[in-house]
Amino acid sequence: MKREILSTATELRHQLHAHPELSMHETWTKAHLMEFLKEHTKLELVDRGRWFYAAYRAGDDKPNIAFRADFDALPVEEAPDFVPYASKFPGISHKCGHDGHSAALAAFALDLEENGADKNVYLIFQHAEETGQGAAECAALLEEKHISEIYAVHNLPGLRFGAVAAPDGTAQFASTGMILTFEGKQSHACYPENGRNPAFAISELILALEGLSKNPKYRGMTLVTVIAVNVGEHAFGTNAGHGELLLTVRGAFGDELDDLLRAIGETAQERAAQYGLKCAVRYEDAFPDTFNHPACAEKVRRAARELGIPVETLAEPFRASEDFGWYTKKIPGAIFYVGGGDCPPLHTDTFDFPDALIGTIGDMYRKLLSFC
């Protein structure tokens, strides 16, 4: 990509980085991206409420291809005096690199404006990736516009800097936040036999989690992480009567995640009944498994090879969840990873998206378009 485009897109990233917004609250971010594209391109811009898309039209007889970038931030406090364009909002920062993803897609928009394309191109700027809500909403566009393929990128610290990886099949795990609430009966702490304390049922359930997740029938890895345990209050005279257990449950395959969630729920009900408790289950932040269609993943690898970019192989799917799977449940597509090298991990206070990757991603998008 031209130096002028990269310089403009880099400045955009710094502006996005300084004004991070949490999932479902990205009003400034969306408006700023739309204003940027309006100022620098003549692409069609369509406001869809919490998100928007830009479209390049090559003709009704041409195929429709989509590229997606996310633009929400995280509830993470940025390290003080970290970068000149640091977050202006305490407790919120772009520590997953979505500012870079959006800047790279905007750079591609500028390239389309300057050099055109022989296909219809839809650039989806998506909200709420971190909670799994964004793609579930945006995916309706695929059928609405008869889009035939879709691609996205994620930066990946630890992968060789500037290298590309695009696995076939499962690229990222499915996951769901699981909240189990146990209701018993309070009593005076000196008469625990008069109450029903949920601590014992919760403790036994936690001890059972590893065995439940290691079921030999599962084809891929399943994983349960204890996020929080809340039982009782800071009151030494009271025997607790209420408890809550928060889990994140992951699986390389969506059907196995569903099976594990059922097993945990059934075990929770058994332990609750044993101790005379009531148990309720609810779910948050549900993500499907992100599946790369092999033919699309091979296009990514071919694009990298033709650009002279090293292609790496991941030892296992990326365990973190990514809502891009909502798109590839509908049409062929792939998410690929561009290495951040030896930099701080994602979701940490000193992570910052490397500006040099904007050009790599933009070049990959342009080359991919030629294969679709």
Disulfide bonds with the S-S distance in Angstrom:
none
